Amino acid sequence: MSQQVSITSFNNDHSSIANAIGQINGFAKLHTEDRVLLKPNLVMWDRVYPFPKYGVLTTSVVMEGVVRALKEYGCTKIAIGEGAIVDKGLGSDTTAAFAGLGYHKLRDRYGVELVDFNDGPFVQTDFGGYSLDVSAHVLETDFLINLPVLKTHSNTKVSLGFKNLKGCLNSKSKMFCHHTELPLEGFVCALGEKIKPALTLIDGIYALEKGPVVNGRAYRTDVLIASTDMFAADVAGARVLGFAPEDIAYLQQYAAGYNRSFDDIEVIGEQIKDVAHSLEWDWAWLEDDSGPEAFIRQGIKGIHFPKYDNTICSGCSYLNNYLLIALMGAYAKAPFAGMEFLGGKASRSKGGFAKTFLFGKCAIHANHNNPHISEAVPIKGCPPDIPRILEALTGQGIPADDRAYAAYRAALAKRYENRGEYVEEHFSVMQ
């Protein structure tokens, strides 16, 4: 039996959101007395640097549109839950994201409860061979609505409904998913097997290339993808992003395990070919894995900064980018060489460098007593914060400071300035 997926053009008001849900009868199994939980994608917040949210976070206009549709349906027990990255230095946590996106207005206007998954409680849940701690709010709700963003992802190729469920875990379980032996895609698939949203609505007002965070590039795409079947929604979302679903590992694994066909999907509304935007997902690295292609453009030599892998978690990945930009800025002032920089659980130095910087607890642990390392320079933390990064670099004579990264973030934000298709008000709840 084919599963229906609606593809709806966003028309700058809440009616298109209601239409996206209505076309697939998304509330057919919803009772007005049910406890409803909405799970957006609020991966992080940033109070320090310019923070273009396009394609990074679920828009507030979609969130309010879904809340309004629920209220008009007669629901009274509505909650929004998320577990954003916690980083005190950046001012990132779930409460900050809720406040910045205007969710307090949803609370005051519609009686919505705001839930920080990071506060618990969690339920240890068996996934067959391992267990993960899942938010009790997610497991106990009557009707879960999944509101991911339309993104490509530097690890899993796409980040859609399945991947958004990783935000339902506690921090320890999120880190466990970045395993040295088990693939990240397997965990993403398993989350979709255990957690069953009643409705998935992919927010594609903006789509993000090379996500999941601000260093990716956002495009205005004005598409909403909805289904009561998360697999069908993600298959359609992958195709809209230009991917064959059989090339997405977690979708292939789920299809094989549940005898699902990628063709048993009925698209209602817009056709995929008319709204598709083929976006890239991977960051190019030099052939010798010594660093990103930007090293060639900037003439950087003698530094070994190997490409991230799936064992580096979201918090470290974000700050690993800070480390990279700080290094590039320092090199422009005073070139240096003979150094390598390792991060993630699978990183192992093979030697050949005067100094080996170990970024974060996992890299430090992975290289404990590594005989190939001449001098280890640990950058401690889980993840390391910005002061520790700069302290480690300057302590080894590298003239790093915050200016290079601040300029980088300003340049990222400038991409969207004075361009009418990028509307900051989409991330606010209007009066």
C-alpha positions in Angstrom: 0.0 0.0 0.0 1.4 3.4 -1.0 2.0 6.0 1.7 0.9 9.5 0.9 3.3 12.4 1.0 2.1 16.0 0.4 4.5 18.5 -1.2 3.2 22.0 -0.7 4.6 25.4 -1.7 4.9 27.8 1.2 2.9 30.9 0.4 4.2 33.1 3.3 1.3 32.5 5.6 0.0 29.7 7.9 -2.6 28.4 5.4 0.0 26.5 3.4 1.1 24.7 6.6 -2.4 23.7 7.3 -2.8 22.6 3.7 0.3 20.4 3.9 -1.1 18.6 6.8 -4.7 18.5 5.5 -3.7 17.0 2.1 -2.5 13.8 3.8 -5.2 13.9 6.5 -2.4 14.3 9.0 -4.6 14.5 12.1 -6.8 11.5 11.2 -5.6 9.5 14.2 -5.4 12.5 16.6 -7.9 12.8 19.4 -8.5 16.2 20.9 -7.7 15.0 24.4 -4.3 13.5 23.3 -1.0 14.8 24.6 0.8 16.3 21.5 4.6 16.8 21.4 6.2 18.8 18.7 9.9 18.1 18.0 11.6 20.8 16.0 15.3 20.9 14.8 17.0 23.4 17.1 20.5 21.9 16.9 22.1 24.9 18.7 22.0 28.6 19.5 24.6 31.3 19.4 24.6 34.5 21.4 28.2 35.5 20.5 28.6 35.5 16.8 26.3 36.4 13.9 23.9 33.5 13.6 22.0 33.1 10.3 19.4 30.5 11.1 18.2 29.8 7.5 18.2 26.1 6.9 19.7 25.4 10.3 16.7 25.7 12.6 13.0 24.9 12.1 11.3 28.2 11.3 9.0 29.7 13.9 6.4 30.3 11.2 6.1 26.6 10.6 6.1 25.9 14.3 3.3 28.4 14.9 1.4 27.2 11.9 1.3 23.6 13.3 0.4 24.9 16.8 -2.5 26.9 15.3 -3.7 23.9 13.3 -3.7 21.8 16.5 -5.6 24.5 18.4 -8.2 24.8 15.6 -8.6 21.0 15.7 -9.4 21.3 19.4 -6.2 20.1 21.1 -5.4 21.6 24.5 -2.3 19.5 25.6 0.4 20.7 23.3 4.1 20.7 24.1 7.3 21.6 22.2 10.4 19.6 23.2 14.0 19.7 22.1 17.5 19.1 23.4 19.9 21.6 21.9 23.7 21.6 22.2 24.8 23.1 25.5 27.8 25.4 25.3 28.0 28.1 27.9 30.7 30.1 26.0 28.3 30.5 23.0 25.2 30.8 25.1 23.8 27.7 23.5 21.1 25.7 25.2 17.5 24.8 24.6 16.1 27.6 26.7 18.1 30.2 24.7 16.8 28.7 21.4 13.2 28.7 22.6 13.6 32.4 23.7 15.4 33.5 20.5 12.7 31.9 18.3 9.8 33.5 20.3 8.4 30.3 21.7 7.4 32.1 24.9 4.8 33.8 22.8 3.4 30.4 21.8 3.3 29.5 25.4 1.4 32.7 26.3 -0.8 32.8 23.3 -1.8 29.1 22.9 -0.9 27.5 26.3 1.9 25.5 24.8 4.3 23.8 27.3 8.1 24.2 26.6 10.2 21.2 27.4 14.0 21.0 27.5 14.8 17.3 26.9 18.2 18.0 28.5 16.6 18.3 31.9 15.3 14.7 31.7 13.8 12.4 32.6 15.2 9.7 30.3 14.2 6.1 29.9 17.0 3.5 29.1 15.6 1.9 26.0 16.8 -1.4 24.4 17.8 -1.1 20.8 19.0 -4.7 20.4 22.6 -5.0 21.3 22.9 -1.6 23.0 20.6 0.8 24.9 20.1 4.5 24.5 18.5 7.0 26.9 15.4 8.4 25.3 13.4 11.4 26.6 10.5 10.1 28.6 8.4 13.0 27.1 8.9 11.5 23.7 8.0 7.9 24.8 5.0 8.9 26.8 3.3 11.4 24.4 0.2 10.3 22.5 1.0 12.1 19.3 4.5 13.0 18.3 5.0 15.5 15.5 8.4 15.6 13.9 9.5 19.0 12.4 12.9 18.6 10.8 14.6 21.0 8.4 15.4 20.2 4.8 19.2 19.7 5.0 22.1 17.8 3.5 24.5 16.6 6.2 28.2 16.2 6.3 28.0 12.7 7.8 24.7 11.1 6.8 24.2 12.9 3.4 20.7 14.1 4.5 19.3 15.2 7.8 15.5 14.8 7.8 12.9 13.1 10.0 15.0 10.1 11.1 18.0 12.2 12.0 16.0 14.7 13.9 15.1 12.0 16.4 18.7 12.0 17.6 17.7 15.1 19.5 15.4 13.0 21.7 18.5 11.4 23.4 20.5 12.5 26.3 24.0 13.8 25.7 25.8 10.5 26.6 23.6 8.6 24.2 24.1 11.1 21.4 27.8 10.7 21.8 27.5 6.9 21.8 25.9 7.1 18.4 29.3 8.4 17.1 30.8 4.9 17.6 34.1 3.6 16.4 32.7 0.3 15.1 28.9 0.8 14.5 28.0 3.2 11.7 26.1 6.4 12.6 23.6 5.6 9.9 22.7 2.4 11.8 21.8 4.4 14.9 19.7 6.8 12.8 17.8 3.9 11.3 17.3 2.4 14.7 15.8 5.6 16.1 13.2 5.4 13.4 12.4 1.9 14.3 11.9 2.7 18.0 10.4 6.2 17.9 7.3 6.5 15.7 6.2 10.1 14.9 2.5 10.2 14.0 3.2 13.1 11.6 6.4 14.3 10.0 6.5 17.8 8.4 9.8 18.7 6.8 10.4 22.5 6.9 11.8 23.3 3.5 11.2 27.1 3.5 15.0 27.1 3.4 17.2 24.2 2.5 20.8 23.8 3.8 23.7 22.6 1.8 26.6 20.9 3.7 24.8 21.1 7.0 23.9 20.8 9.7 25.0 24.2 11.1 25.8 27.7 10.0 28.9 27.0 7.9 26.6 25.4 5.3 24.9 27.5 2.7 21.1 28.0 2.8 18.8 28.4 -0.2 15.2 29.7 -0.3 13.2 26.7 -1.5 9.6 27.3 -0.2 8.6 23.6 0.1 6.8 21.7 2.9 6.9 17.9 2.9 4.4 16.1 5.1 3.4 12.5 5.7 2.1 10.3 8.5 4.8 7.9 7.5 8.3 9.2 8.4 10.1 6.8 5.9 7.9 8.2 3.1 8.6 11.8 4.1 12.4 11.2 4.2 12.3 9.4 0.8 10.6 12.4 -0.7 12.9 14.8 1.2 16.0 13.0 -0.1 14.7 13.2 -3.7 13.9 16.9 -3.3 17.6 17.4 -2.2 18.8 15.6 -5.3 19.6 12.1 -3.8 18.4 8.7 -4.9 17.0 7.3 -1.6 18.8 4.0 -2.2 22.0 6.0 -1.8 21.1 7.1 1.7 22.4 4.3 4.0 19.8 4.6 6.8 16.9 4.6 4.3 18.4 1.6 2.5 18.7 -0.2 5.9 15.2 0.6 7.0 13.7 -0.4 3.6 15.5 -3.8 3.8 14.5 -4.4 7.4 10.8 -3.6 6.9 10.3 -4.7 3.3 9.6 -1.1 2.2 9.9 0.0 -1.4 11.1 3.4 -2.4 8.4 3.5 -5.1 5.4 2.8 -2.9 4.9 6.5 -2.3 2.0 8.6 -3.6 3.0 12.3 -3.9 0.1 14.8 -3.5 0.4 18.4 -4.6 3.6 19.6 -6.1 5.7 17.1 -8.0 9.2 16.4 -6.8 10.8 17.3 -10.2 9.3 20.8 -9.9 10.7 21.5 -6.5 13.9 19.6 -6.4 17.2 21.4 -5.6 20.3 19.2 -6.0 22.6 20.2 -3.1 26.0 19.0 -2.1 26.6 17.3 1.2 30.4 16.8 1.6 33.3 19.1 2.3 36.2 18.6 0.0 39.6 17.7 1.6 43.0 17.4 0.0 44.0 14.1 -1.5 46.6 13.5 1.2 44.0 14.3 3.9 46.2 17.1 5.3 43.5 19.6 5.4 40.6 21.2 3.5 41.0 22.6 -0.1 41.3 26.1 1.4 44.8 25.1 2.5 45.9 25.2 -1.1 44.2 28.6 -1.8 45.9 30.1 1.3 49.3 28.4 0.7 49.2 26.5 4.0 51.8 23.7 4.2 53.3 21.6 7.0 50.1 21.2 8.9 48.1 18.0 9.1 44.4 18.5 9.8 42.7 15.3 8.7 39.1 15.2 7.8 36.5 14.7 10.4 34.7 11.3 10.5 31.5 10.0 11.9 33.0 9.4 15.4 33.2 13.2 16.1 29.9 14.3 17.7 28.0 17.5 17.0 29.5 19.6 19.8 33.1 18.8 19.0 32.4 19.0 15.2 31.1 22.6 15.6 34.1 23.7 17.7 36.6 21.7 15.5 35.5 24.2 12.8 36.5 27.0 15.2 39.9 25.4 15.7 40.4 25.1 11.9 39.5 28.7 11.2 41.6 30.0 14.1 44.6 28.0 12.7 44.2 29.4 9.2 44.0 32.9 10.6 47.1 32.4 12.7 49.0 30.9 9.8 48.3 34.0 7.7 50.0 36.1 10.3 53.0 33.8 11.0 53.4 30.5 9.1 54.2 27.5 11.2 54.7 23.8 10.5 55.4 20.3 11.9 52.0 20.0 13.7 49.0 17.7 13.4 45.5 18.2 14.8 43.4 15.2 15.6 39.8 14.9 16.8 37.2 12.1 17.2 37.2 8.6 18.7 39.0 7.0 15.8 41.9 9.4 15.4 45.3 7.8 15.8 48.6 9.6 15.2 51.0 7.8 13.0 53.8 10.1 14.0 56.1 12.3 11.9 55.1 15.6 13.6 56.9 17.7 16.3 53.6 18.3 18.0 50.2 16.5 18.0 47.2 18.5 19.2 44.5 16.2 20.6 41.1 17.9 20.3 38.7 16.8 23.0 38.4 13.9 25.4 37.9 11.3 22.8 41.0 12.1 20.8 43.0 12.3 24.0 41.8 8.9 25.1 42.3 7.4 21.7 46.0 8.4 21.7 46.8 7.7 25.3 50.4 6.4 25.4 50.6 6.5 21.6 54.3 5.8 21.0 54.3 7.6 17.6 53.6 11.0 19.2 56.6 13.1 19.9 54.8 15.7 22.0 51.1 15.6 22.8 49.2 18.8 23.3 45.8 18.0 24.8 42.9 20.4 24.2 40.7 19.2 27.1 37.0 19.3 27.2 33.9 17.5 26.0 33.8 19.5 23.9 36.7 21.9 24.5 35.5 25.5 24.8 36.9 28.5 22.9 39.2 29.8 25.7 40.8 26.3 26.0 41.3 26.1 22.2 43.0 29.5 22.1 45.1 28.8 25.2 46.4 25.5 23.7 47.4 27.2 20.5 49.0 30.3 21.9 50.8 28.2 24.5 52.6 26.5 21.7 53.5 29.7 20.0 50.7 29.8 17.4 49.4 33.4 17.2 45.8 32.5 17.3 43.0 34.8 18.5 39.2 35.2 18.0 39.4 37.6 15.1 39.7 35.1 12.3 36.6 33.2 13.4 34.6 36.3 14.1 35.4 37.6 10.6 34.5 34.2 9.2 31.1 34.2 10.9 30.4 37.7 9.8 31.1 36.7 6.2 28.7 33.7 6.5 26.0 36.1 7.7 26.7 38.6 5.0 25.7 36.0 2.4 22.1 36.7 3.3 22.1 40.4 4.0 19.9 42.6 1.8 18.5 39.6 -0.1 14.8 39.7 0.1 14.3 35.9 -0.1 16.0 35.5 3.4 13.4 36.7 5.9 14.6 36.9 9.5 11.0 37.2 10.7 10.4 33.6 9.7 12.3 32.8 12.9 10.1 35.0 15.1 6.6 34.5 16.4 4.8 37.7 15.3 2.6 39.8 17.6 
